[in-house]
């Protein structure tokens, strides 16, 4: 493994332990600092994909457009499809999707973007691109480790974290940072 991978893994473990033991729980709340950083990272990732789609040649352009769609979908998810911009109710919850003015359009739009992303990946010949490019496998493995840890903190709970929500938010932030880094390392064509 590369030094970069080892450094990234040690940093990830340190961040998770720090989030689990030293960070006040309220920092992981909706619209907290982690969510803001995650949104910024996804906007940066979107711009990277847009810039690479402009430089890409041939079918590879479709892959970068698919990457842009994916980043925008993730950004929408992080922003709870815009519900974070509406006032919370008496229980501190965001309004349901159906209660916001554009609510009926959210799920159909997500479905169209997901379908478009899949079609663009097929048209861009994703597997050919992956076979012909030098991929940063060490960072991809680190991304997978991070995503599995986030899933565990959020849903599975095999690892007994004291602050699951903080570990999840810190892990998501780290995963988006690694994802953005990987995008910078991939060739446009």
N, C-alpha and C positions, 0 to 999 in steps of 0.2 A: 504494500500500500504506500501511497505517496505521503510526503510530509503534509501536504495540503489536507488530505483525508484525515490523517491522525490529528492535526491541529483542529480541523472542523469537528471531529468527533469529540475530542476533549472539551472544546468550547461548548458544544451542544450539551454534553453531560453537566458541565459546570453551570450553564444557564438553567437547565432543568432543575438541578439541585438548588440553585439560588431561588428560582421561582417557587419551588415546593417548600422552602424553609424560611426564606428571608423577606420575601416581597409581601406587602399587605394585600389581602385578598381583593379589596375593592379596585385595585389597579387592573384586574382582569375583567371588569364590568364592560357591558356593551358601551360603545363609544369611548372607551378608555384609550390609553396611550398605545396599547398593543394593536387595537383595531385601527387606529389612525395610521400607525406605521405599516400595518398590513395593506391598507388601502393605498398608501403611497407606493409601496413596493409593487403592487399590481398595476398601478398606473405606469410606473417606470417599465415594467415588463411589457405592457401593452405598447408603449412607445418603441421599445426595442424591436418588437415583432413588426410594427409598422415600418420602422426604418429598414429592417432586413427584407421586408416584402418589396420595398422600393428598389433595393439593390439586387434582389434575387432574379435569376434567369429561368425561363421556362416554367416547368410545372412546380418547381420549388416555391415559387411565389404563393401557390395555394397553401402550402404548409405554414407559411408565415401569416397568412390571412387567418388560417385556422387557429394559429397560436394567439392572434389578436382576439378572435372570438372567445377562445378559452379563457384568456385573461380577463376579458370583460364579463364573462359569466361568473368567474370567481370573485371579481370586484362586486358585482351585483349581489352575490351570496353574502359577502362580507358586510355589505351595507343593508342586509336584510331586504333587498329589493327596494331600497329607498325608505323603508319604514323608520329607519333611525333618524330621519329628518322631521318626523312628525312627533307631536307631544305624546308622552306616555300617559297611561291611564292611572287611576288611583292606586293600583297594585304595582305600578312601575313597569308595566308591560307595554310594548309597542302595539299599535293597532293591527288587527289582522289584515292580511293582504286585501281581502274583499272590501275593507272599510276605507281604503285610500282611493283617491280619484281614478287612478290608472290601474287599480287592482285587477280588474277582469282581463287586462292585456298582459299581465306579468307571465303567467304560466304558458300561454300560447307563444309568447315571444321567446321564452326560455327553450321551449320545444323546437321552435324554428332554428334558433341559434345552435342548439345541440345537433340537430339534423344537418345543418349547414357545415358545422365543424367536422362531422364524420365524412360528409361528401367531399369537403376540401382535402381532408387527410387522404382519402382514397384517390382523388384526382391528382394530388401532389406526390403520390407514390411514397408514402411515409417509410415503408419498409426498405425500399431502394435507397432512400436518403440515409436511413440508419445504417445500412450495410456499407455504404460508400464513404461515410464520414468518420473522422476520428472523434469519437465521443468521449467526454470526460467521465468515464465510468466510475471513478472514485467519488465524484460529486453526486452522480446519480444514485450510487449505493447509499451515500450519506442522506440524500433526499428520501429514499425509501425508508431508512431507519427512522428518520424524523417523522415521516407520515405515519408509520406504524405506532410510534410512541404517542403521537397526537390521537390516533384512533383509540389506543388503549386508555388514555386519560379521559377521552370523551365518552366512549361507549363500552369498551370491553372490560376495563378495570382489572387487569391481571396484576399490574404493578400497583402496590398500595401507596399512591401519592396522597399526601396530606391535603394538598390544594389542587384537585383535578382541573378546575377551571383555569387556574394560573398556568399550570403545566401545558394545558391545551393551547392557550393563547400564546404563550412563549414559544411553544413548538411550532405553531402555525406561522408565527412571525419568522422564525428561523427557516422553516420550509420555504416560505415565499422568498426569503433572501437567497437561499441556495438555488431555487428555481430561476430567479432573475439572473444570478451569476451564471448558471448553466446556459441560459439564453445568450449571454454575451459571448460565450465561448464557441457556440455553434456557428458554422459558416453559413452565409446567406444562400449560397448555391452549392 
